Amino acid sequence: MKKISFVVPVFFAMSALVIAGCSSLKYMKKNADKVTYTVVPEILETHAGKVDMGIQSLYPEGYFGKKVILTVTPVLKYSNGETALTPYVLQGEKVKDNNKVIPYATGGSNGYKASVNYSKDMLRSDLELRIKATEGKKSLDFAPKQIARGVIATSTLVDNSPIAIIGLLKKANTSGVYDPTIDKYQRIVPDAYMADLVYLINSSEVRTKELTKAEIDHLNKYIAEAYKSDRKELKGVEISAYASPDGTLELNSKLAGKREGTATKEVEGNMKKNKVKADLTSKNTPEDWEGFKALMEKSNIQDKDLILRVLAMYSDPEVREREIKNLSSAFTKVADEILPQLRRAKITASVNLIGRTDAEISGLALSDPSKLNQAELLYAATLTDNEATQKSIYTSFTKIYADDWRGFNNLGFIQMNEGDFAAAGANYQKADQLDPKNPIIQNNLGCVALKSDQWVKAEILFGAATGAGKEVKENMGILKIKQGEYETAVKYLGEGSTSYANRGLAQLLNGDNAGALKTLNAAPVESGRIAYFKAIAYARTGKASQMYEALVNAMKKDPAYKTIAQNDLEFAKYANEQNFKLLFN
């Protein structure tokens, strides 16, 4: 029997399969331009430090091989490198894998989303697809397909200059807000001393016992010293004479008047003896109900609440007196403990305490800072615009008053202005240890975190800085721009904001070109940054002549914008115009 060989037919069958396989791959490569790609956004943009993109691919009918696997790798290419994104994989309908299937007969589509960290190199870049087709053991690389060009990086133009706060005040008021009337250096400080001459019931005679008591002696010395001192100014002496609110109103009126007279005579005599000349005024109050109320509130007298209620209910003095006397047990205590203190003449000396002159403070701040108190030393730093001198003063403060947070805080403020954020942060930390949760320090620590792109930490710190001042909102506005939360940024950078550039940028990024132009045009001074943002707004709204004018202004004020504009795809539709090209010649 003749043997039949199957070698040749098998060989031809296998060859046919290989040829068919290669044919599918070659067909797909040759017709790759029939696949359409849509990129969203059409020109890539960076927000919050990321470049987000969506790629929609549409494959025509009769294109995708039934046994083909397609691996597509999006790549951002730029002058000195490239960044590959996560690939996506598609397959024909006869491939037994778990990838997205594109039918041969009908074709199909695929959606893809990705995000990549932004770098400046991506401004001038190409987004291309690198495609590898595989069928069985055969594979074929397609020619790279460019689908987008460049990245718009307007969000990176934020002025990341967070505002730190100088600490001039030591204490917050009861609402937690640092009040400029508290603990601030004042060259002229009002002062006063008050002493009482106390009288016996129904008497206007000044007793020797009263004239020789310690508080009257101190008052006389206080008046004489203020009159003679170069650092004090005696503003005047006032006498207020009273009668206690018992007895008839007629009697009390005469008695208060007589007490005014005898007290005035004693004060005048003492001023004459000490050769003091000052304005002396006097007045009298027949019945001292206000004093009565104040003493009652401080007392432990039984039924005091009832007595205070009587004062609130009745305004007629005779009715008040009668109702209080009806509380017989309580009135005995009132008569013994309260009323005697109201039979008096109150003598008040008013004085201005005059501190060192600006020249004296400035001199001592550098020659012998230890002679200045905290308020004076902090004030000395405000008398100069020289940051080196301010730094020296604050350094001295940290050594002399090492337990006061303001020295370390303010030294950190100067270091931030110098760009030494590490040193500033270290001093803010020392301030924070001395006064934890102080909102001014929290704001300043937040500034350091923001400069270091520690966004989460910065947000926590700014949140803890409530009450520190309007600077906190400005800083939160910067942070929200960097985080890509533009609507929120606009709210923080409200109408009262002085950061015109950042507010205008936030509005641009939020899609409000008209609002941005309104903000930018309201700026008292047009910086290069503001002019450049105007140019972007005009470019977006098709106002070419205004755009060119704004670009010229931006480049005049800051030549750096020449390079920025040349690479900025915000102006892509004008890039081929002769007028645009002339800007860079």
C-alpha positions as a printed Julia matrix, in Angstrom:
585×3 Matrix{Float64}:
   0.0     0.0     0.0
   1.32    3.46   -0.9
   1.92    5.73    1.97
   0.29    9.18    1.84
   2.29   12.06    3.26
   0.39   14.78    5.25
   3.46   17.0     5.65
   2.82   19.26    2.71
  -0.87   19.92    3.42
  -0.13   20.59    7.1
   2.66   22.93    6.14
   0.39   24.87    3.78
  -2.37   25.04    6.43
  -0.01   26.46    9.03
   1.37   28.93    6.49
  -2.14   30.05    5.69
  -2.84   30.69    9.38
   0.36   32.73    9.78
  -0.38   34.72    6.65
  -3.96   35.3     7.84
  -2.65   36.41   11.26
  -0.1    38.76    9.78
  -2.74   40.01    7.39
  -5.05   41.15   10.27
  -2.22   42.95   12.06
  -0.93   44.58    8.87
  -4.43   45.6     7.88
  -5.05   47.25   11.25
  -1.68   49.03   11.14
  -2.2    50.19    7.54
  -5.69   51.5     8.32
  -4.91   52.91   11.77
  -5.88   56.38   10.56
  -9.48   55.14   10.28
  -9.63   55.04   14.08
 -10.74   58.39   15.5
  -9.62   59.77   18.84
 -11.23   62.52   20.86
  -9.31   64.07   23.76
 -11.1    65.88   26.58
 -10.13   68.6    27.13
  -8.99   69.22   23.56
  -5.9    71.01   24.93
  -4.78   69.37   28.16
  -4.8    71.45   31.34
  -3.23   71.13   34.75
  -5.28   71.61   37.9
  -4.24   70.88   41.49
  -0.85   69.68   40.23
  -2.38   67.02   37.97
  -3.07   66.69   34.25
  -6.37   64.85   33.87
  -7.43   63.57   30.47
 -10.12   61.54   28.81
  -9.53   59.69   25.53
 -12.46   58.4    23.51
 -11.48   56.03   20.67
 -13.88   54.95   17.91
 -13.09   51.85   15.81
 -14.9    51.47   12.43
 -16.76   48.35   11.32
 -14.67   45.67    9.7
 -11.48   46.94   11.29
 -10.74   45.15   14.55
  -9.38   41.62   14.02
 -11.34   38.97   15.83
  -8.25   37.39   17.39
  -6.27   40.62   17.95
  -5.26   42.15   21.25
  -4.48   45.87   21.1
  -2.37   47.46   23.85
  -2.52   51.26   23.79
  -0.13   53.31   25.92
  -0.73   57.09   26.14
   2.59   58.92   26.48
   3.31   62.6    27.15
   6.51   63.45   25.28
   8.51   66.61   25.93
  11.92   68.0    25.08
  13.92   66.25   27.79
  11.85   63.21   28.54
   8.48   61.57   28.56
   5.82   60.22   30.93
   3.96   57.02   30.07
   0.45   56.58   31.43
  -1.31   53.35   32.33
  -2.02   51.39   29.13
  -5.48   50.24   28.14
  -6.08   46.92   26.4
  -8.76   46.02   23.84
  -9.48   42.69   22.2
 -11.29   41.08   19.29
 -14.39   39.05   19.89
 -12.63   35.64   19.65
  -9.96   36.43   22.23
 -10.61   34.65   25.51
  -9.43   37.38   27.9
 -11.25   39.92   30.07
 -10.46   43.11   28.13
 -12.92   45.43   26.43
 -14.22   43.72   23.26
 -14.43   45.57   19.94
 -16.6    43.58   17.51
 -15.28   43.1    13.99
 -18.54   43.58   12.13
 -19.93   46.62   13.92
 -16.82   48.23   15.34
 -17.04   49.95   18.71
 -15.7    52.57   21.05
 -13.66   52.8    24.23
 -13.42   55.42   26.96
 -10.26   56.0    28.94
  -9.4    58.34   31.78
  -6.03   59.0    33.33
  -4.17   61.49   35.46
  -0.48   62.33   35.62
   1.53   64.61   37.89
   2.29   67.88   36.13
   5.8    69.17   35.5
   6.85   72.38   33.73
   8.35   70.32   30.88
   4.83   69.37   29.82
   3.97   72.89   28.65
   5.37   72.02   25.24
   4.56   68.36   24.87
   2.79   65.86   22.63
   0.25   63.34   23.81
   0.76   60.32   21.61
  -0.54   56.79   21.57
   1.87   53.87   21.24
  -0.05   50.89   19.95
   1.0    47.29   19.9
  -1.18   44.68   18.16
  -0.82   41.0    19.04
  -2.36   37.92   17.44
  -1.19   34.62   18.75
   2.57   34.7    18.87
   2.83   37.54   16.37
   2.9    41.23   17.28
   3.25   44.49   15.41
   3.95   48.05   16.62
   1.97   50.81   14.95
   3.41   54.23   14.16
   2.89   56.52   17.2
  -0.31   58.54   16.92
  -0.28   62.14   18.14
  -3.7    63.11   19.51
  -3.07   66.3    21.53
  -0.38   68.93   21.89
   0.74   70.82   24.99
  -0.68   71.58   28.42
  -2.37   74.8    29.55
  -0.86   75.64   32.93
  -2.69   78.84   33.88
  -3.48   77.44   37.34
   0.24   77.33   38.14
   0.5    81.11   37.77
  -1.02   81.65   41.24
   0.98   84.06   43.35
   1.94   81.69   46.14
   2.87   84.44   48.58
   0.89   83.61   51.74
   0.62   86.45   54.22
   2.19   85.95   57.63
   1.1    88.12   60.58
   3.3    90.16   62.91
   2.51   89.71   66.61
   2.36   93.1    68.31
  -0.25   92.18   70.88
   0.08   89.67   73.67
  -3.53   88.87   74.44
  -6.78   88.34   72.58
 -10.01   89.91   73.78
 -12.89   87.77   75.08
 -14.04   86.87   71.55
 -10.61   85.47   70.67
  -9.77   88.33   68.29
  -6.52   90.21   68.79
  -7.64   93.71   69.72
  -5.23   96.61   68.98
  -6.25   98.32   72.23
  -4.74   95.48   74.28
  -1.07   95.37   75.19
   0.07   97.75   72.45
   2.74  100.39   72.96
   1.3   103.83   73.55
   3.59  106.75   74.28
   0.86  108.51   76.23
  -1.1   106.23   78.56
  -4.02  107.52   80.64
  -3.79  106.74   84.36
  -5.77  107.69   87.45
  -5.87  107.28   91.21
  -9.0   107.55   93.34
  -9.44  107.92   97.12
 -12.51  108.5    99.31
 -13.12  110.9   102.19
 -15.79  109.15  104.27
 -18.25  111.18  106.44
 -20.36  110.33  109.45
 -24.13  110.16  109.05
 -25.72  113.59  108.45
 -22.29  115.25  108.71
 -20.14  117.24  106.25
 -17.15  117.61  108.57
 -13.87  116.14  107.3
 -12.34  114.16  110.15
  -8.6   114.13  110.89
  -8.79  110.34  110.82
  -9.79  110.53  107.15
  -7.1   113.04  106.17
  -4.31  110.9   107.6
  -5.27  107.51  106.18
  -2.93  105.81  103.71
  -5.0   106.18  100.54
  -5.33  109.99  101.0
  -1.6   110.24  101.66
  -0.93  108.26   98.49
  -3.32  110.49   96.53
  -1.52  113.65   97.62
   1.87  112.21   96.67
   0.47  110.94   93.33
  -0.79  114.45   92.46
   2.45  116.17   93.49
   4.69  113.69   91.64
   2.61  113.89   88.46
   2.81  117.7    88.49
   6.59  117.75   88.87
   7.6   114.79   86.66
   8.79  115.21   83.06
   7.27  111.83   82.21
   3.81  112.62   83.57
   1.11  115.18   82.87
  -1.46  116.04   85.56
  -4.71  116.39   83.6
  -6.89  117.42   86.54
  -8.54  116.53   89.84
 -12.26  115.87   90.21
 -14.34  115.72   93.4
 -17.68  113.89   93.45
 -19.59  114.2    96.71
 -22.52  111.96   97.71
 -25.11  111.3   100.37
 -26.37  107.82  101.1
 -29.91  107.07   99.85
 -31.59  107.2   103.28
 -33.34  110.25  104.63
 -35.29  112.82  102.66
 -34.18  113.99   99.25
 -34.12  117.63  100.46
 -31.8   116.76  103.36
 -29.54  114.65  101.17
 -29.24  117.39   98.53
 -28.01  119.93  101.11
 -25.71  117.37  102.73
 -24.11  116.32   99.4
 -23.52  119.99   98.54
 -21.81  120.68  101.87
 -19.61  117.6   101.49
 -18.58  118.85   98.06
 -17.52  122.12   99.66
 -15.51  120.67  102.55
 -13.77  118.09  100.32
 -12.85  120.79   97.78
 -11.39  122.97  100.54
  -9.15  120.13  101.78
  -7.93  119.24   98.28
  -7.24  122.86   97.38
  -5.3   123.32  100.63
  -3.13  120.31   99.99
  -2.42  121.32   96.36
  -1.42  124.78   97.54
   0.86  123.28  100.19
   2.61  121.13   97.55
   2.68  124.03   95.04
   0.57  122.13   92.54
  -1.47  123.93   89.91
  -4.14  121.88   88.14
  -7.76  122.03   87.01
 -10.01  121.21   89.97
 -13.65  120.4    89.3
 -16.39  119.27   91.65
 -19.97  118.02   91.63
 -22.42  116.33   93.99
 -25.07  113.61   93.8
 -27.79  113.8    96.44
 -28.46  110.05   96.63
 -25.9   107.55   95.38
 -28.17  104.79   94.12
 -25.6   103.62   91.56
 -23.01  103.18   94.3
 -25.65  101.47   96.45
 -26.39   98.97   93.68
 -22.7    98.23   93.05
 -22.02   97.55   96.73
 -25.14   95.4    97.07
 -24.1    93.21   94.13
 -20.72   92.53   95.8
 -22.21   91.88   99.25
 -23.32   88.68  100.96
 -26.32   90.3   102.62
 -29.35   88.09  102.98
 -32.23   89.09  100.67
 -29.83   91.11   98.46
 -31.64   89.75   95.37
 -34.91   91.19   96.7
 -33.27   94.55   97.25
 -31.78   94.56   93.76
 -35.21   93.69   92.39
 -36.67   96.71   94.21
 -34.05   98.92   92.53
 -35.01   97.51   89.13
 -38.74   97.85   89.71
 -38.9   101.39   91.13
 -37.18  104.55   89.99
 -38.73  106.9    92.57
 -36.12  107.28   95.39
 -38.72  107.59   98.15
 -40.5   104.4    97.02
 -37.16  102.6    96.82
 -36.19  103.67  100.35
 -39.57  102.68  101.76
 -39.6    99.24  100.12
 -36.06   98.48  101.28
 -36.8    99.55  104.84
 -39.82   97.19  104.82
 -37.29   94.36  104.57
 -36.46   94.97  108.21
 -33.9    92.21  108.84
 -32.05   92.98  105.63
 -32.15   96.74  106.16
 -30.27   96.45  109.45
 -27.37   94.9   107.57
 -27.66   97.49  104.81
 -27.54  100.32  107.36
 -24.48   98.85  109.04
 -22.45   97.66  106.03
 -23.54   99.53  102.9
 -24.81  103.01  103.74
 -21.71  104.22  105.64
 -19.57  103.62  102.53
 -21.83  105.89  100.47
 -21.39  108.96  102.72
 -18.32  110.15  100.93
 -16.49  112.46   98.6
 -14.64  110.62   95.83
 -11.41  112.36   94.76
  -9.96  111.3    91.39
  -6.65  112.52   89.97
  -6.23  111.95   86.21
  -2.71  111.68   84.8
  -1.1   111.0    81.41
   1.94  108.77   81.65
   4.4   109.87   78.96
   6.75  107.21   77.63
  10.05  107.44   75.76
  10.21  109.3    72.47
  10.56  107.42   69.18
  14.19  108.52   68.97
  14.94  107.25   72.48
  13.29  103.9    71.79
  15.06  103.44   68.44
  18.43  104.21   70.01
  17.99  101.87   72.96
  16.64   99.07   70.76
  20.09   98.79   69.19
  22.41  100.0    71.97
  20.79   98.53   75.09
  17.52   96.72   74.3
  17.28   95.29   77.81
  16.23   98.75   79.05
  13.05   98.57   76.98
   9.95   96.7    78.01
   8.22   94.3    75.59
   5.81   96.84   74.13
   8.61   99.36   73.58
  10.91   96.83   71.93
   8.19   95.61   69.58
   7.31   99.21   68.81
  10.97   99.93   67.98
  10.79   97.43   65.12
   7.88   99.37   63.59
   9.94  102.58   63.5
  12.16  101.28   60.69
  11.61   99.72   57.26
  15.06   98.14   57.29
  14.48   94.39   57.65
  18.03   93.79   58.88
  17.39   96.21   61.76
  14.01   94.62   62.46
  15.63   91.2    62.48
  18.22   92.41   65.01
  15.5    93.85   67.26
  13.4    90.68   67.17
  16.47   88.55   67.82
  17.18   90.67   70.92
  13.55   90.25   72.0
  13.84   86.45   71.85
  16.83   86.57   74.2
  15.53   89.17   76.68
  11.91   87.97   76.76
  12.39   84.31   75.91
   8.99   83.36   77.36
   7.07   85.72   75.05
   5.88   84.13   71.76
   5.93   87.42   69.85
   9.71   87.6    69.49
   9.99   84.18   67.83
   6.88   84.8    65.73
   8.12   88.15   64.45
  11.62   86.86   63.77
   9.96   84.12   61.7
   8.01   86.81   59.84
  11.24   88.51   58.73
  12.8    85.16   57.78
   9.79   84.37   55.6
  10.27   87.69   53.8
  13.89   86.67   53.24
  12.76   83.34   51.75
  14.24   81.27   54.57
  11.14   79.19   55.21
  12.94   76.5    57.2
  14.23   79.04   59.73
  10.84   80.77   59.82
   9.09   77.47   60.5
  11.5    76.66   63.35
  10.8    79.99   65.07
   7.05   79.64   64.54
   7.3    76.26   66.25
   9.01   77.87   69.24
   6.27   80.5    69.38
   3.65   77.75   69.22
   5.23   75.97   72.2
   4.98   79.2    74.23
   1.4    79.95   73.23
  -0.34   76.85   71.81
  -3.41   77.37   69.59
  -2.63   81.07   69.15
  -4.43   81.88   65.84
  -1.68   84.21   64.61
   0.94   81.48   65.01
  -1.36   78.89   63.39
  -1.73   81.15   60.36
   2.01   81.6    60.09
   2.7    77.88   60.41
   0.1    77.42   57.68
   2.06   79.83   55.46
   5.19   77.68   55.8
   3.19   74.53   55.03
   1.66   76.17   51.95
   5.08   77.23   50.65
   6.17   73.6    51.08
   3.08   72.33   49.16
   1.8    70.54   52.29
  -1.76   71.35   51.38
  -3.6    69.2    53.92
  -1.46   70.49   56.78
  -1.87   74.09   55.59
  -5.66   73.75   55.5
  -5.77   72.4    59.06
  -3.57   75.24   60.32
  -5.53   77.97   58.53
  -8.71   76.45   59.95
  -7.22   76.85   63.43
  -6.31   80.48   62.7
  -9.85   81.89   62.95
  -9.75   85.36   64.47
  -6.17   86.09   63.43
  -7.18   88.54   60.71
  -8.24   88.89   57.08
  -4.88   87.44   56.03
  -6.22   83.95   56.79
  -8.88   84.23   54.06
  -6.3    85.47   51.56
  -4.13   82.46   52.37
  -7.05   80.05   52.09
  -7.81   81.57   48.68
  -4.27   80.73   47.49
  -4.59   77.2    48.88
  -7.92   76.61   47.15
  -6.48   77.72   43.79
  -3.63   75.25   44.22
  -6.14   72.54   45.17
  -8.2    73.26   42.05
 -11.26   74.4    44.04
 -11.76   77.62   42.12
 -15.31   78.5    43.15
 -14.31   78.22   46.8
 -11.17   80.25   46.12
 -13.29   83.07   44.68
 -15.36   83.12   47.89
 -12.29   83.35   50.1
 -10.79   86.05   47.9
 -13.95   88.16   48.27
 -14.69   91.72   47.29
 -12.57   93.04   50.17
  -9.49   91.11   49.05
  -6.35   93.05   48.19
  -4.98   90.09   46.19
  -6.37   91.34   42.88
  -4.16   89.02   40.84
  -5.14   85.86   42.72
  -8.82   86.78   42.82
  -8.76   87.49   39.08
  -6.96   84.2    38.43
  -9.5    82.26   40.51
 -12.31   83.83   38.47
 -10.54   82.96   35.21
 -10.1    79.36   36.31
 -13.74   79.28   37.39
 -14.8    80.33   33.89
 -15.81   83.89   34.8
 -13.81   85.94   32.3
 -15.95   89.07   32.73
 -15.66   88.94   36.52
 -11.92   88.42   36.23
 -11.51   91.51   34.04
 -13.6    93.56   36.46
 -11.34   92.5    39.35
  -8.09   92.98   37.44
  -9.12   96.42   36.15
  -9.92   97.49   39.72
  -6.35   96.9    40.9
  -4.76  100.21   41.99
  -1.47   99.19   40.34
  -1.18   97.03   37.23
   1.61   94.52   37.82
   3.01   92.27   35.13
   0.96   89.39   36.56
  -2.28   91.37   36.43
  -1.6    92.53   32.85
  -0.89   88.93   31.82
  -4.13   87.66   33.33
  -5.98   90.38   31.44
  -4.36   89.12   28.23
  -5.65   85.59   28.94
  -9.17   86.88   29.57
  -9.1    88.87   26.33
  -7.72   85.88   24.39
 -10.5    83.66   25.7
 -13.16   86.17   24.68
 -11.69   86.89   21.24
 -10.67   90.5    21.92
  -7.4    90.43   20.01
  -6.42   94.13   20.17
  -6.91   94.29   23.95
  -5.03   91.0    24.3
  -1.99   92.36   22.43
  -2.02   95.58   24.46
  -2.17   93.61   27.72
   0.62   91.27   26.63
   2.88   94.19   25.75
   2.19   95.75   29.18
   2.91   92.46   30.97
   6.24   92.03   29.17
   7.27   95.64   29.87
   6.57   95.28   33.57
   8.12   91.81   33.84
  10.22   90.44   30.95
   9.67   86.89   32.27
   6.2    86.97   30.68
   7.79   87.02   27.24
   8.95   83.42   27.69
   5.76   82.42   29.48
   3.53   83.79   26.72
   5.6    82.17   23.97
   4.87   78.72   25.45
   1.34   79.4    26.67
  -1.4    77.58   24.78
  -3.95   80.09   26.1
  -2.84   82.01   23.0
  -2.77   78.99   20.66
  -5.24   80.4    18.13
  -3.08   83.53   17.73
   0.26   81.69   17.53
   0.51   81.89   13.73
  -0.44   85.57   13.5
   2.34   87.92   12.49
   1.47   90.35   15.31
   1.88   87.56   17.85
   5.22   86.47   16.4
   6.47   90.07   16.49
   6.03   90.12   20.27
   9.0    87.79   20.59
  11.39   89.39   18.09
